[in-house]
Amino acid sequence: MRKRCLVIGASGDIGSAAAAAVIGRGYAVGLHYHSNEAKVKELVKDVPPENLAGTFQSDLSKEEGILHLLSQVGEEWDALVFAGGPMYSGLFQDMTVSALDTLYHTHVKALWLISRHLLPYMIRNKSGNIVVVSSIYGTEGASMEVAYSSVKGAQDSFVKGLAKEVAPSGVRVNAVAPGFINTKMNEHLQGEERLAIEEDIPMGRAGEREEVAGMIGFLLGTDASYVTGQVLHVNGGWS
């Protein structure tokens, strides 16, 4: 029976690349999205029928949306790739309570509740894999992205703690922390600002989403069978 992997945020740039990497590892993939249905429909066109485990729409910025997703997906998943959630750029003191809640729910509470929902099946099978797409800012922090940095730091700590708890049950938990990647999230950085960032990166360029997805695919595969509790940085040496 083909293993199944649920990809949260599959309509995003990294999420869609991750979905392709998941399929490349032989999984049937479940595709979650919030509002970009057109992107998911485009993705589905390239997925062989035997590799599609469903599409699931839900807004994870509120608890009821998270619970709605859980009611759709069931529990029998062998792997989870958590790549969802928006960023926020602006002064911390200018953030609204609503903006803070959105970051908390989409990056932290959704990860908690979805993982808790899927873990019993993985533990019963003595096999499972959770990969979280974190960020360089979870480790380094960033001015103007203070709350975003804090929820990404929470993801990193979650990965390290949960990995220790479930390792005896054959479940591995890791994170991939991208640096400056060519995605829509970073399109607002252009001209001299973008050039300054690229000059600060030892490899001298932005990364590509496929390079992040490649690390996700590695963590899902047998080559990473002794890797757990790690935050693997894909950042061209940037720190």
Residue frames relative to the residue before (quaternion, step in Angstrom):
aa qw qx qy qz dx dy dz
M 1.0000 0.0000 0.0000 0.0000 0.00 0.00 0.00
R 0.4733 -0.6931 0.4696 0.2740 3.58 -0.88 0.97
K 0.4456 -0.6790 0.5126 0.2786 3.59 -0.95 0.88
R 0.2882 -0.7702 0.5547 0.1265 3.53 -1.20 0.67
C 0.0828 -0.7887 0.6090 0.0146 3.55 -1.01 0.90
L 0.2553 -0.7539 0.5916 0.1285 3.56 -0.89 1.00
V 0.1355 -0.7866 0.6002 0.0513 3.58 -0.77 1.08
I 0.2017 -0.7712 0.5973 0.0888 3.56 -0.62 1.18
G 0.7993 0.2045 -0.1828 0.5346 3.56 -0.77 1.06
A 0.2269 0.8334 -0.4800 0.1534 3.57 1.11 0.67
S 0.6347 0.5341 -0.3469 0.4377 3.61 1.18 -0.28
G 0.5610 0.5994 -0.3913 0.4157 3.60 1.25 -0.14
D 0.6957 -0.4808 0.3256 0.4228 3.57 -1.26 0.29
I 0.7170 0.4024 -0.2525 0.5102 3.58 0.81 -0.95
G 0.6339 0.5515 -0.3335 0.4275 3.59 0.99 -0.77
S 0.6730 0.4834 -0.3036 0.4703 3.58 0.94 -0.82
A 0.6374 0.4996 -0.3255 0.4881 3.58 1.05 -0.71
A 0.6223 0.5342 -0.3344 0.4643 3.58 1.07 -0.73
A 0.6227 0.5441 -0.3435 0.4452 3.58 1.00 -0.80
A 0.6474 0.5061 -0.3170 0.4735 3.58 0.98 -0.80
A 0.6500 0.5094 -0.3163 0.4668 3.59 1.01 -0.80
V 0.6158 0.5467 -0.3343 0.4584 3.58 1.06 -0.76
I 0.6599 0.4936 -0.2999 0.4805 3.58 0.92 -0.92
G 0.6377 0.5438 -0.3171 0.4440 3.56 1.04 -0.80
R 0.6708 0.4646 -0.2848 0.5031 3.56 1.24 -0.45
G 0.6289 -0.5993 0.3113 0.3853 3.58 1.28 0.24
Y 0.5015 0.6608 -0.4234 0.3642 3.57 1.25 0.10
A 0.3736 -0.5923 0.6405 0.3153 3.48 -1.42 0.23
V 0.2345 -0.8230 0.5108 0.0816 3.56 -0.76 1.04
G 0.2097 -0.7238 0.6446 0.1290 3.52 -1.18 0.81
L 0.2094 -0.8201 0.5288 0.0621 3.57 -0.73 1.10
H 0.1160 -0.7804 0.6121 0.0536 3.58 -0.60 1.15
Y 0.0592 0.7708 -0.6335 0.0319 3.54 -1.17 0.69
H 0.4372 -0.6748 0.5248 0.2795 3.54 -1.30 0.32
S 0.8537 -0.0431 0.0816 0.5125 3.58 0.31 -1.25
N 0.6589 0.5313 -0.3154 0.4291 3.60 1.15 -0.48
E 0.0676 -0.8375 0.5423 -0.0036 3.55 0.47 1.24
A 0.6094 0.5782 -0.3522 0.4127 3.57 1.05 -0.77
K 0.6460 0.5211 -0.3163 0.4594 3.58 1.00 -0.82
V 0.6640 0.4962 -0.3089 0.4663 3.57 0.95 -0.83
K 0.6285 0.5238 -0.3346 0.4675 3.58 0.99 -0.75
E 0.6274 0.5235 -0.3224 0.4780 3.57 1.08 -0.74
L 0.6388 0.5304 -0.3148 0.4598 3.56 1.02 -0.85
V 0.6587 0.5458 -0.3068 0.4172 3.54 0.89 -1.01
K 0.5843 0.6019 -0.3681 0.4010 3.59 1.08 -0.69
D 0.7401 0.4069 -0.2108 0.4923 3.57 1.11 -0.72
V 0.5984 0.5624 -0.3650 0.4387 3.59 1.27 0.03
P 0.4257 -0.6800 0.5263 0.2817 3.61 -0.73 0.97
P 0.6159 -0.5933 0.3596 0.3733 3.62 -0.93 0.82
E 0.6755 0.5020 -0.3030 0.4471 3.58 0.98 -0.79
N 0.6906 0.4591 -0.2743 0.4870 3.58 1.26 -0.28
L 0.6205 0.5330 -0.3479 0.4581 3.61 1.24 0.10
A 0.1141 -0.8117 0.5724 0.0217 3.55 -0.65 1.19
G 0.7676 -0.3630 0.1788 0.4971 3.58 1.17 0.48
T 0.2521 -0.7151 0.6252 0.1852 3.53 -1.38 0.33
F 0.1006 -0.8209 0.5616 -0.0242 3.56 -0.93 0.95
Q 0.1653 -0.7944 0.5801 0.0707 3.56 -0.64 1.15
S 0.2725 0.7473 -0.5816 0.1701 3.56 -0.96 0.87
D 0.3642 -0.6983 0.5804 0.2072 3.54 -1.19 0.74
L 0.1961 -0.8316 0.5138 0.0778 3.56 -0.38 1.25
S 0.4779 0.6898 -0.4335 0.3284 3.59 1.25 0.15
K 0.7396 0.2608 -0.1874 0.5915 3.57 1.33 -0.08
E 0.6253 -0.5774 0.3685 0.3739 3.56 -1.10 0.69
E 0.6439 0.5288 -0.3434 0.4334 3.60 0.95 -0.76
G 0.6244 0.5298 -0.3344 0.4665 3.58 1.14 -0.59
I 0.6221 0.5252 -0.3346 0.4746 3.57 1.06 -0.74
L 0.6782 0.4865 -0.2909 0.4677 3.57 0.90 -0.94
H 0.5997 0.5511 -0.3552 0.4588 3.58 1.10 -0.66
L 0.6397 0.5155 -0.3285 0.4661 3.59 0.96 -0.82
L 0.6646 0.5140 -0.3139 0.4422 3.58 0.86 -0.93
S 0.6428 0.5244 -0.3260 0.4534 3.59 1.07 -0.66
Q 0.6689 0.5070 -0.2903 0.4597 3.58 1.22 -0.49
V 0.7694 0.4649 -0.2172 0.3804 3.54 0.78 -1.07
G 0.3785 -0.7034 0.5199 0.3029 3.60 1.08 -0.53
E 0.5649 -0.6423 0.4302 0.2886 3.56 -1.32 -0.11
E 0.6561 0.5777 -0.3086 0.3750 3.58 1.13 -0.54
W 0.3017 0.7145 -0.5578 0.2953 3.52 0.25 1.39
D 0.3749 -0.7449 0.5172 0.1926 3.54 -1.00 0.91
A 0.8002 0.0871 -0.0287 0.5927 3.57 1.21 -0.44
L 0.1565 -0.7506 0.6358 0.0886 3.51 -1.32 0.53
V 0.0609 -0.7393 0.6688 0.0494 3.54 -1.03 0.90
F 0.1351 -0.8119 0.5672 0.0299 3.55 -0.49 1.23
A 0.1217 0.8231 -0.5357 0.1441 3.56 -0.15 1.31
G 0.4930 0.6964 -0.4039 0.3299 3.59 1.23 0.32
G 0.5918 0.6188 -0.4268 0.2912 3.52 -1.37 0.13
P 0.3936 -0.7297 0.5139 0.2201 3.57 -0.99 0.89
M 0.3939 -0.6503 0.5729 0.3062 3.52 -1.36 0.08
Y 0.1909 -0.7395 0.6222 0.1720 3.57 -1.32 0.04
S 0.0690 -0.7884 0.6110 0.0187 3.56 -0.86 0.99
G 0.5039 0.6115 -0.4778 0.3793 3.56 -0.68 1.12
L 0.6787 -0.4843 0.3537 0.4239 3.54 -1.28 0.23
F 0.5457 -0.6436 0.4285 0.3229 3.55 -0.89 0.95
Q 0.6987 0.4851 -0.2943 0.4358 3.60 0.86 -0.92
D 0.6461 0.5063 -0.3285 0.4672 3.60 1.24 -0.20
M 0.5042 0.6737 -0.4237 0.3351 3.60 1.23 -0.15
T 0.3882 -0.6960 0.5543 0.2400 3.54 -1.08 0.77
V 0.6362 -0.5017 0.4124 0.4164 3.54 -1.29 0.32
S 0.6233 0.5534 -0.3352 0.4392 3.59 1.02 -0.77
A 0.6623 0.4968 -0.3046 0.4708 3.60 0.94 -0.85
L 0.6380 0.5166 -0.3198 0.4731 3.58 1.04 -0.79
D 0.6574 0.5117 -0.3102 0.4580 3.57 0.96 -0.86
T 0.6240 0.5469 -0.3386 0.4437 3.58 1.00 -0.79
L 0.6681 0.4860 -0.3047 0.4739 3.59 0.88 -0.89
Y 0.6566 0.5169 -0.3158 0.4493 3.57 0.92 -0.88
H 0.7061 0.4664 -0.2811 0.4526 3.58 0.77 -0.98
T 0.7342 0.4488 -0.2657 0.4347 3.61 0.75 -0.97
H 0.7684 0.3711 -0.2029 0.4803 3.60 0.99 -0.72
V 0.7864 0.3169 -0.1554 0.5069 3.59 1.04 -0.68
K 0.7573 0.3873 -0.2520 0.4615 3.60 0.46 -1.11
A 0.6189 0.5275 -0.3522 0.4633 3.61 1.02 -0.71
L 0.6464 0.5107 -0.3202 0.4678 3.59 0.96 -0.83
W 0.6335 0.5298 -0.3276 0.4589 3.58 0.94 -0.85
L 0.7564 0.4337 -0.2353 0.4294 3.55 0.59 -1.18
I 0.6456 0.5024 -0.3286 0.4720 3.59 0.99 -0.75
S 0.6501 0.5071 -0.3192 0.4673 3.59 0.93 -0.85
R 0.6542 0.5151 -0.3129 0.4570 3.59 0.91 -0.90
H 0.6484 0.5343 -0.3034 0.4495 3.57 1.08 -0.79
L 0.7551 0.4128 -0.2076 0.4651 3.58 0.96 -0.89
L 0.5650 0.6634 -0.3766 0.3146 3.59 1.09 -0.58
P 0.6236 0.5593 -0.3873 0.3851 3.68 0.81 -0.74
Y 0.6460 0.5101 -0.3233 0.4669 3.60 0.97 -0.80
M 0.6578 0.5067 -0.3095 0.4634 3.59 0.93 -0.91
I 0.6710 0.5051 -0.2993 0.4529 3.57 0.92 -0.91
R 0.6297 0.5262 -0.3358 0.4624 3.59 1.01 -0.77
N 0.7158 0.4435 -0.2412 0.4825 3.57 1.06 -0.80
K 0.3362 -0.7549 0.4868 0.2830 3.58 1.31 -0.20
S 0.7051 0.3587 -0.2536 0.5566 3.56 1.12 0.73
G 0.3352 0.7350 -0.5432 0.2288 3.58 -0.90 0.88
N 0.1566 -0.7915 0.5894 0.0396 3.51 -1.27 0.45
I 0.0184 -0.7703 0.6373 -0.0087 3.56 -0.88 0.99
V 0.0145 -0.7818 0.6229 -0.0233 3.56 -0.84 1.04
V 0.1479 -0.7936 0.5889 0.0390 3.56 -0.73 1.13
V 0.2843 -0.7195 0.6039 0.1918 3.57 -0.99 0.85
S 0.1081 -0.8040 0.5848 -0.0006 3.53 -0.30 1.33
S 0.4032 -0.6882 0.5318 0.2844 3.61 -0.93 -0.83
I 0.6149 -0.5214 0.4399 0.3957 3.54 -1.25 0.43
Y 0.6412 0.5512 -0.3287 0.4207 3.58 1.10 -0.68
G 0.5427 0.6059 -0.4050 0.4175 3.58 1.21 -0.29
T 0.7091 0.4054 -0.2290 0.5296 3.55 1.22 -0.59
E 0.7929 0.3578 -0.1539 0.4686 3.55 0.81 -1.08
G 0.3278 -0.7291 0.5273 0.2878 3.58 1.09 -0.67
A 0.0689 -0.8028 0.5917 0.0261 3.58 -1.19 0.48
S 0.4670 -0.6312 0.5486 0.2873 3.53 -1.05 0.83
M 0.8080 0.2294 -0.2170 0.4973 3.57 -1.07 0.80
E 0.7385 0.2571 -0.2097 0.5870 3.57 1.30 0.08
V 0.1136 0.8603 -0.4877 0.0953 3.53 1.08 0.86
A 0.7079 0.4387 -0.2750 0.4804 3.59 0.76 -0.99
Y 0.6187 0.5317 -0.3397 0.4681 3.59 1.04 -0.75
S 0.6322 0.5226 -0.3283 0.4684 3.59 0.98 -0.81
S 0.6818 0.5075 -0.3044 0.4300 3.58 0.92 -0.88
V 0.6752 0.4642 -0.3225 0.4741 3.63 0.94 -0.71
K 0.6234 0.5129 -0.3464 0.4778 3.59 1.11 -0.55
G 0.6128 0.5248 -0.3405 0.4827 3.58 1.11 -0.63
A 0.6226 0.5325 -0.3293 0.4693 3.57 1.09 -0.72
Q 0.6230 0.5292 -0.3396 0.4652 3.59 1.03 -0.74
D 0.6492 0.5197 -0.3228 0.4519 3.58 0.92 -0.87
S 0.6756 0.4854 -0.2964 0.4691 3.59 0.92 -0.86
F 0.6019 0.5544 -0.3417 0.4622 3.57 1.09 -0.74
V 0.6520 0.5222 -0.3075 0.4557 3.56 0.91 -0.95
K 0.6970 0.4827 -0.2867 0.4461 3.57 0.81 -0.97
G 0.6847 0.4813 -0.2891 0.4647 3.58 0.98 -0.82
L 0.6901 0.4800 -0.2915 0.4564 3.57 0.82 -0.99
A 0.5969 0.5786 -0.3676 0.4169 3.59 1.01 -0.73
K 0.6696 0.4888 -0.3011 0.4712 3.59 0.96 -0.82
E 0.6669 0.5316 -0.3024 0.4257 3.56 1.02 -0.80
V 0.8032 0.3170 -0.1441 0.4833 3.58 0.90 -0.90
A 0.4076 0.7262 -0.4715 0.2900 3.62 1.22 -0.04
P 0.6537 0.5087 -0.3461 0.4407 3.67 0.89 -0.72
S 0.6829 0.4631 -0.2789 0.4914 3.60 1.24 -0.38
G 0.5916 -0.6245 0.3536 0.3676 3.58 1.22 0.30
V 0.5539 0.5860 -0.3967 0.4387 3.59 1.24 0.35
R 0.1833 -0.7823 0.5888 0.0879 3.55 -0.86 1.02
V 0.0939 -0.7864 0.6105 0.0113 3.57 -1.08 0.85
N 0.1127 0.7962 -0.5809 0.1262 3.56 -0.69 1.13
A 0.2505 -0.7405 0.5957 0.1846 3.53 -1.34 0.16
V 0.2165 -0.7068 0.6530 0.1646 3.51 -1.30 0.51
A 0.1352 -0.8102 0.5691 0.0380 3.58 -0.71 1.09
P 0.2026 -0.8025 0.5495 0.1137 3.61 -0.19 1.22
G 0.3668 -0.6721 0.5913 0.2532 3.51 -1.31 0.45
F 0.7835 -0.2174 0.2075 0.5439 3.58 -0.83 -1.01
I 0.0002 -0.8274 0.5547 -0.0876 3.55 -0.32 1.33
N 0.5003 -0.6398 0.4949 0.3089 3.58 -1.12 0.70
T 0.3123 0.7171 -0.5587 0.2759 3.58 -0.03 1.34
K 0.6757 -0.4703 0.3704 0.4303 3.55 -1.30 0.21
M 0.5815 0.6026 -0.3696 0.4028 3.58 1.10 -0.66
N 0.7650 0.3528 -0.1801 0.5078 3.58 1.11 -0.69
E 0.3744 0.7576 -0.4715 0.2522 3.60 1.23 0.18
H 0.6080 0.5730 -0.3604 0.4149 3.60 1.15 -0.52
L 0.6336 0.4999 -0.3284 0.4907 3.60 1.26 -0.25
Q 0.1731 0.7933 -0.5534 0.1856 3.55 -0.25 1.28
G 0.7918 0.3588 -0.2236 0.4408 3.55 -1.35 0.06
E 0.8503 -0.1208 0.1042 0.5016 3.53 -1.02 -0.86
E 0.6145 0.5537 -0.3530 0.4372 3.59 1.07 -0.70
R 0.6679 0.4801 -0.2975 0.4846 3.58 0.94 -0.88
L 0.6431 0.5318 -0.3217 0.4473 3.57 0.94 -0.88
A 0.6414 0.5280 -0.3274 0.4502 3.59 0.98 -0.82
I 0.6451 0.5080 -0.3219 0.4714 3.58 0.99 -0.80
E 0.6812 0.4944 -0.2975 0.4506 3.58 0.83 -0.96
E 0.6400 0.5156 -0.3274 0.4661 3.59 1.07 -0.67
D 0.6574 0.5079 -0.2976 0.4705 3.58 1.21 -0.53
I 0.6117 0.5304 -0.3405 0.4781 3.59 1.29 -0.28
P 0.4975 -0.6886 0.4262 0.3108 3.63 -0.61 1.02
M 0.7025 0.4391 -0.2779 0.4862 3.61 1.00 -0.69
G 0.4733 -0.7606 0.3703 0.2457 3.56 1.32 0.11
R 0.7616 0.2871 -0.1886 0.5495 3.60 1.17 0.34
A 0.5601 -0.5455 0.4893 0.3864 3.50 -1.37 0.14
G 0.4685 -0.6538 0.5111 0.3033 3.56 -1.21 0.46
E 0.4047 -0.6845 0.5489 0.2576 3.52 -1.32 0.24
R 0.6184 -0.5788 0.3808 0.3710 3.55 -1.11 0.67
E 0.6170 0.5546 -0.3461 0.4382 3.59 1.09 -0.66
E 0.6180 0.5371 -0.3491 0.4558 3.59 1.14 -0.53
V 0.6239 0.4990 -0.3284 0.5038 3.58 1.13 -0.60
A 0.6631 0.5155 -0.2978 0.4539 3.56 0.93 -0.95
G 0.6056 0.5660 -0.3531 0.4338 3.57 1.08 -0.66
M 0.6534 0.4908 -0.3116 0.4849 3.56 1.04 -0.73
I 0.6087 0.5366 -0.3474 0.4699 3.58 1.07 -0.70
G 0.6521 0.5144 -0.3061 0.4652 3.57 0.94 -0.91
F 0.6192 0.5418 -0.3345 0.4596 3.58 1.02 -0.79
L 0.6930 0.4863 -0.2852 0.4494 3.59 0.85 -0.96
L 0.6550 0.5022 -0.3119 0.4705 3.58 1.16 -0.51
G 0.6806 0.5355 -0.2742 0.4182 3.56 1.20 -0.50
T 0.6799 -0.5091 0.3562 0.3895 3.53 -1.33 0.21
D 0.5485 0.6118 -0.4056 0.4004 3.60 1.17 -0.37
A 0.7190 0.3956 -0.2287 0.5237 3.58 1.23 -0.47
S 0.2633 0.8274 -0.4715 0.1543 3.59 1.22 0.41
Y 0.7367 0.3542 -0.2252 0.5303 3.62 1.19 -0.37
V 0.5544 0.5851 -0.3891 0.4459 3.58 1.26 0.46
T 0.2767 0.7378 -0.5872 0.1851 3.57 -0.71 1.08
G 0.7843 0.3123 -0.2483 0.4751 3.55 -1.19 0.61
Q 0.5536 0.6369 -0.3678 0.3906 3.57 1.24 0.33
V 0.2171 -0.7040 0.6568 0.1609 3.54 -1.29 0.58
L 0.1069 -0.8310 0.5457 0.0140 3.57 -0.19 1.31
H 0.2726 -0.8032 0.5158 0.1205 3.55 -0.56 1.20
V 0.0899 -0.7514 0.6532 0.0255 3.53 -0.97 1.02
N 0.3310 0.7958 -0.4196 0.2846 3.54 0.36 1.27
G 0.5163 -0.6755 0.4111 0.3287 3.61 1.20 0.29
G 0.6667 -0.5075 0.2967 0.4582 3.57 1.23 0.42
W 0.4489 0.7087 -0.4324 0.3304 3.57 1.32 0.07
S 0.1520 0.7814 -0.5973 0.0977 3.59 -0.95 0.79
